[in-house]
Structures are given as C-alpha cells and as structure tokens.
C-alpha cells in the first residue's frame, strides 16, 4: 500500500470514528506523533507500520460494532 492510499484510508476512518491523529498513533504504536509525521514526510511507511495502523483501525471499528 502506498502512502496516498493509506492516508485516504486513515482520513475515512477518522471521519467515521472521530479519532484524532494523536489517538490513532498512540493506539497503533504508542506514538502519538506517528500519523502527523506520516502526513509530513515524503517517504512511504514501512509495511510493519502500515500493518500496525490498519490493525488499530480494525480493532477500534470492531469495538464499536460490538458496543
């Protein structure tokens, strides 16, 4: 997954969930600045970082579904 696709997925998730960049970064890798740095840099994220972010988003959405 390239960076623009990931950022689109993050933005869509944040619209649905109301979660901030800071909270998502904390949930994904205990780094509240992760998403801000991802937005600001020109480099693509590592596959492991993408997996952590996607995992955090999926976990949050499952928690919302289960009430």
N, C-alpha and C positions, 0 to 999 in steps of 0.2 A: 504494500500500500504506500502510495506516495504522500508527501506532506499535504498538498492541497485537498486530497480526498479525506485524509484523517481530520484535517481542520473542519471540513464540511460536516463530517460525522460528529465531531465534538460540538460544533455550533448547533446542529439539530438536536443533539442530546440535551444541551443546556437550555434550549428553548422549551423542551418537554419537561425537564426536571427542575429548572430554576437553579441548578447548581453552578456555582462560580468557578472560575479558572482555579483559584486557590484551593477550594474544596476538592475539586476533581484531581488536581495534582497530589494533594495530601492522601486522597483515597487510593490513587494509583501507585504511588511510590514514596509516600511520606515526604513529599517535596512540594510545598505549596507554590513554588515558583516554576514548576515544570511546564505548565501549559503556557504561561507568559513567555518563557524562554523559547518554547517551541514556536510560538507565533512570531517572535522577534528574529530568530536566526534564519539563515538561508539553507542550512543543512537539513537533510532528511533525517528523521529519527531512526534509531536502531529498531530492528524487529522486536527485540525484547521490550523496548519502551512502548512500542505500538501495542504489543500484547497486554502490557500492564494497564494502559489507558483503556483499551477495549474491555478488558476484564472488569475494571472498576465500573465502567458504564453499564455493562451487562448485570453485574451484581446489584447495582442500585436500582435498575429497572425491574429486576426480579423481586427485590424487596418491596417496591411499590405495588407490583401486581399481587403479591401475597398479603398486602395490607399490614 
